[in-house]
């Protein structure tokens, strides 16, 4: 079972609510009861109040976990059964109103536990800025992989294919997801070679895109096996790219950087998103939110320009 750091902490503190302010728990229950379709199945698993220092933009955990004049928001983990009778766990942030006797908004806005769906269009454009060569099409035949970020019930994976330029995944648990599109019929190595470019330089750019996604988003869920190796590889990669085409790059260097990336990050990320030699193909990663009961959309317009 793979869960985010916040949710792991929540599991370890499931009993902490009993020693906290009962009034706060009633407020949370009252607010969430208006958000879920079956409020009689609602269960507050854990919550933690955060306070704001008026002299700082940072928030910090309340030591007593009780409402005070400094209280700003509360992080809550809860569960409820959806219309299919399936218990779904969610976490959210509830923001106190000015009088601290209720909540004025939440993130995400929609906190119901009903299934959602995700759909969108997917097309690509590859263009050489020097020769004016270009190719564009729908990503038909490409694969979409979606893995949830924030479920206490463990990771859920959804896989579908792109047909007629669109994809759709139904009956998804609500929450945050990492989405990967990969089109194995578009081999970037062959394309970069065939139009006379320094293919290795542009393959490094593809590796940088994937590493940047991990650096910005994925590490919070998956962590690092070797953070030092990741940072060294990422910095070396950036230096190579900034050097431009004046610095010829060998296939061995490209393979080494990709191998170091895979060695430095969690194996769970590699397995969940089925990462193999992704940098050789048309690939893109996204972070999206699937909203309960309301159709969610993520269009993929992939544009790669090279020279």
C-alpha positions as CSV (number, residue, x, y, z in Angstrom):
1,X,0.0,0.0,0.0
2,X,1.4,3.3,-1.1
3,X,0.2,6.5,0.5
4,X,1.3,10.1,0.8
5,X,3.3,11.4,3.8
6,X,0.4,13.4,5.1
7,X,-1.9,10.5,5.0
8,X,0.6,8.2,6.5
9,X,0.9,10.6,9.4
10,X,-2.9,10.6,9.6
11,X,-2.9,6.9,10.0
12,X,-0.4,7.0,12.9
13,X,-2.6,9.7,14.6
14,X,-6.0,8.2,14.1
15,X,-6.7,8.3,17.8
16,X,-5.6,11.9,18.4
17,X,-9.1,13.3,17.8
18,X,-10.3,11.9,21.1
19,X,-8.0,14.2,23.0
20,X,-8.9,17.3,21.0
21,X,-11.7,19.8,21.2
22,X,-15.0,18.0,20.8
23,X,-16.5,21.2,19.5
24,X,-14.2,21.2,16.6
25,X,-15.0,17.7,15.6
26,X,-18.7,18.6,15.7
27,X,-18.0,21.6,13.5
28,X,-16.1,19.4,11.0
29,X,-18.8,16.8,11.0
30,X,-21.5,19.4,10.4
31,X,-19.6,21.0,7.5
32,X,-18.7,17.7,5.8
33,X,-22.3,16.4,6.3
34,X,-23.4,19.1,3.7
35,X,-20.7,17.9,1.3
36,X,-21.2,14.1,1.1
37,X,-24.3,12.4,-0.3
38,X,-24.6,9.9,2.5
39,X,-23.8,11.9,5.7
40,X,-25.0,9.1,8.0
41,X,-21.9,7.1,6.9
42,X,-19.5,9.9,7.6
43,X,-16.6,9.2,9.9
44,X,-13.9,11.7,10.9
45,X,-10.7,9.8,11.1
46,X,-8.2,12.6,12.0
47,X,-7.9,16.3,12.1
48,X,-5.2,18.8,12.9
49,X,-5.7,22.6,13.4
50,X,-3.2,25.0,12.0
51,X,-2.6,28.5,13.2
52,X,-1.2,31.6,11.4
53,X,1.3,34.0,12.9
54,X,0.2,37.6,12.0
55,X,3.8,38.5,11.5
56,X,4.4,35.6,9.1
57,X,2.8,34.0,6.1
58,X,3.7,30.5,7.4
59,X,1.2,28.3,9.3
60,X,2.1,25.9,12.1
61,X,0.3,23.1,13.9
62,X,-1.7,24.0,17.0
63,X,0.0,22.4,20.0
64,X,-3.3,21.8,21.8
65,X,-5.2,21.1,18.6
66,X,-7.9,23.5,19.7
67,X,-9.5,26.5,18.1
68,X,-8.0,29.9,19.0
69,X,-7.9,33.4,17.7
70,X,-4.9,32.4,15.6
71,X,-6.6,29.3,14.0
72,X,-6.6,29.5,10.2
73,X,-7.5,26.1,8.9
74,X,-7.8,22.4,9.7
75,X,-6.6,19.4,7.8
76,X,-9.0,16.6,8.0
77,X,-9.0,12.9,7.0
78,X,-12.5,11.4,6.7
79,X,-14.4,8.5,5.1
80,X,-17.9,8.0,3.9
81,X,-19.8,5.5,1.7
82,X,-20.7,6.5,-1.8
83,X,-23.9,5.6,-3.7
84,X,-22.4,2.2,-4.5
85,X,-21.9,1.4,-0.9
86,X,-18.1,1.7,-1.2
87,X,-16.2,3.4,1.6
88,X,-14.0,6.1,0.3
89,X,-11.3,8.0,2.2
90,X,-10.5,11.6,1.5
91,X,-8.5,14.4,3.0
92,X,-9.1,18.1,2.7
93,X,-8.4,21.5,4.2
94,X,-11.2,23.5,5.8
95,X,-10.8,27.2,6.3
96,X,-12.3,28.9,9.4
97,X,-14.6,31.9,9.1
98,X,-13.8,35.1,10.9
99,X,-15.7,34.2,14.0
100,X,-14.1,30.7,14.2
101,X,-17.5,29.1,14.7
102,X,-17.6,27.4,11.3
103,X,-15.9,27.1,7.9
104,X,-16.2,29.3,4.9
105,X,-14.6,27.2,2.2
106,X,-12.5,24.1,1.6
107,X,-9.8,22.7,-0.7
108,X,-10.6,20.9,-2.7
109,X,-14.0,22.6,-3.1
110,X,-15.9,19.3,-3.8
111,X,-15.4,16.9,-1.0
112,X,-18.0,14.3,-1.8
113,X,-16.9,10.6,-2.2
114,X,-18.9,9.8,-5.3
115,X,-17.0,8.4,-8.3
116,X,-15.8,10.9,-10.9
117,X,-14.5,10.6,-14.5
118,X,-11.7,12.1,-16.5
119,X,-11.6,12.7,-20.2
120,X,-9.9,14.9,-22.8
121,X,-8.4,15.3,-26.2
122,X,-4.8,14.4,-27.1
123,X,-2.8,15.6,-30.0
124,X,0.8,16.4,-30.8
125,X,3.0,18.7,-32.9
126,X,6.7,18.0,-33.7
127,X,8.5,20.7,-35.6
128,X,12.0,21.5,-36.7
129,X,12.4,25.3,-36.4
130,X,15.3,25.4,-38.9
131,X,14.1,23.1,-41.8
132,X,10.4,23.8,-41.3
133,X,9.8,20.1,-41.1
134,X,6.8,19.2,-39.0
135,X,4.4,16.4,-38.2
136,X,1.1,16.6,-36.2
137,X,-1.7,14.2,-35.5
138,X,-3.9,12.8,-32.8
139,X,-2.2,10.5,-30.2
140,X,-4.4,7.6,-31.3
141,X,-3.0,4.3,-29.9
142,X,-1.3,6.1,-27.0
143,X,-1.7,4.9,-23.5
144,X,-3.1,6.8,-20.5
145,X,-2.1,5.7,-17.0
146,X,-3.7,7.4,-14.0
147,X,-2.6,6.7,-10.4
148,X,-4.2,8.4,-7.4
149,X,-2.0,10.5,-5.0
150,X,-4.1,10.9,-1.9
151,X,-6.1,7.8,-1.0
152,X,-5.9,6.0,2.3
153,X,-7.2,3.0,0.6
154,X,-4.0,2.5,-1.3
155,X,-3.0,3.3,-4.9
156,X,-5.5,2.8,-7.6
157,X,-4.4,2.5,-11.2
158,X,-6.5,3.2,-14.3
159,X,-5.3,2.5,-17.8
160,X,-7.0,3.4,-21.1
161,X,-6.2,4.0,-24.7
162,X,-6.6,7.1,-26.9
163,X,-9.0,6.6,-29.7
164,X,-10.1,9.2,-32.3
165,X,-8.0,11.8,-30.5
166,X,-9.8,11.4,-27.1
167,X,-9.7,9.3,-24.0
168,X,-12.1,8.7,-21.0
169,X,-11.7,7.0,-17.7
170,X,-15.0,6.3,-15.7
171,X,-15.7,5.4,-12.1
172,X,-12.6,7.0,-10.7
173,X,-12.1,7.6,-7.0
174,X,-12.2,11.4,-6.4
175,X,-8.9,13.2,-5.5
176,X,-5.5,14.0,-7.0
177,X,-3.9,11.9,-9.7
178,X,-0.7,11.6,-11.6
179,X,-1.4,11.1,-15.3
180,X,1.0,9.8,-17.9
181,X,0.4,9.8,-21.6
182,X,2.9,7.8,-23.7
183,X,2.7,7.1,-27.4
184,X,5.1,4.3,-28.4
185,X,4.3,4.8,-32.1
186,X,6.1,8.2,-32.0
187,X,9.8,7.4,-31.5
188,X,11.5,10.7,-30.7
189,X,15.0,9.2,-31.2
190,X,14.2,8.2,-34.8
191,X,12.5,11.5,-35.5
192,X,15.4,13.6,-34.1
193,X,17.9,11.5,-36.1
194,X,16.0,11.6,-39.4
195,X,15.9,15.4,-39.6
196,X,19.6,16.0,-39.0
197,X,19.5,17.3,-35.4
198,X,21.8,16.4,-32.5
199,X,19.3,13.8,-31.2
200,X,21.1,13.3,-27.9
201,X,20.7,16.9,-26.9
202,X,17.0,16.8,-27.5
203,X,16.7,13.5,-25.7
204,X,18.3,15.2,-22.7
205,X,15.5,17.7,-22.8
206,X,13.0,14.9,-22.7
207,X,14.7,13.4,-19.6
208,X,14.7,16.9,-18.0
209,X,10.9,17.2,-18.5
210,X,10.3,13.9,-16.6
211,X,12.8,14.7,-13.9
212,X,11.2,18.1,-13.4
213,X,7.8,16.5,-12.9
214,X,9.3,14.3,-10.2
215,X,11.2,17.2,-8.6
216,X,8.1,19.4,-8.5
217,X,5.3,16.9,-7.8
218,X,6.0,13.2,-7.4
219,X,8.6,13.3,-4.7
220,X,6.0,14.3,-2.1
221,X,4.2,11.0,-2.6
222,X,7.1,8.8,-3.4
223,X,10.3,10.3,-1.9
224,X,13.8,9.5,-3.1
225,X,16.0,6.4,-3.0
226,X,19.1,8.6,-3.4
227,X,18.3,12.3,-3.3
228,X,22.0,13.2,-3.8
229,X,22.2,11.2,-7.0
230,X,19.0,12.8,-8.2
231,X,20.2,16.3,-7.6
232,X,23.7,15.7,-9.1
233,X,22.1,14.1,-12.2
234,X,19.5,17.0,-12.5
235,X,22.2,19.7,-12.2
236,X,24.4,17.9,-14.7
237,X,21.5,17.6,-17.0
238,X,20.7,21.3,-16.8
239,X,24.3,22.2,-17.4
240,X,24.4,20.1,-20.6
241,X,21.2,21.7,-21.9
242,X,22.4,25.2,-21.1
243,X,25.5,24.4,-23.0
244,X,23.4,24.0,-26.2
245,X,24.5,22.1,-29.2
246,X,28.0,23.4,-28.9
247,X,28.5,20.6,-26.4
248,X,28.1,17.2,-28.2
249,X,26.5,14.6,-26.0
250,X,27.1,10.8,-26.4
251,X,24.5,8.1,-26.3
252,X,26.3,6.7,-23.3
253,X,25.9,9.9,-21.4
254,X,22.2,10.1,-22.2
255,X,21.7,6.5,-21.1
256,X,23.7,7.1,-17.9
257,X,21.6,10.1,-16.9
258,X,18.4,8.2,-17.5
259,X,19.7,5.2,-15.5
260,X,20.7,7.5,-12.6
261,X,17.3,9.1,-12.6
262,X,15.6,5.6,-12.3
263,X,18.1,4.6,-9.6
264,X,17.5,7.7,-7.5
265,X,13.7,7.7,-7.4
266,X,11.2,5.4,-5.7
267,X,10.6,2.0,-7.4
268,X,6.9,2.5,-6.6
269,X,6.9,5.5,-9.0
270,X,8.5,3.4,-11.7
271,X,6.0,0.6,-11.2
272,X,2.9,2.8,-10.7
273,X,3.5,4.9,-13.9
274,X,5.1,2.0,-15.8
275,X,8.2,4.0,-16.5
276,X,10.7,2.3,-18.8
277,X,12.5,4.1,-21.6
278,X,9.9,6.9,-21.7
279,X,12.3,9.6,-22.8
280,X,12.6,7.9,-26.2
281,X,8.9,8.3,-27.0
282,X,6.2,11.0,-27.0
283,X,5.5,11.3,-23.3
284,X,4.0,13.8,-20.9
285,X,3.1,13.7,-17.2
286,X,0.4,15.7,-15.5
287,X,-1.1,16.3,-12.1
288,X,-4.9,16.6,-12.1
289,X,-7.8,16.6,-9.7
290,X,-10.8,14.3,-10.4
291,X,-13.9,15.9,-9.0
292,X,-16.7,13.7,-7.6
293,X,-19.9,13.5,-9.7
294,X,-18.7,16.3,-12.0
295,X,-16.8,15.5,-15.2
296,X,-13.1,16.4,-15.0
297,X,-11.1,17.3,-18.1
298,X,-7.4,17.2,-19.0
299,X,-6.6,18.0,-22.6
300,X,-3.1,17.1,-23.8
301,X,-1.7,19.3,-26.5
302,X,1.9,18.3,-26.8
303,X,4.3,20.5,-28.7
304,X,7.9,19.7,-29.2
305,X,10.1,22.2,-31.1
306,X,13.7,21.4,-32.0
307,X,16.4,22.5,-34.4
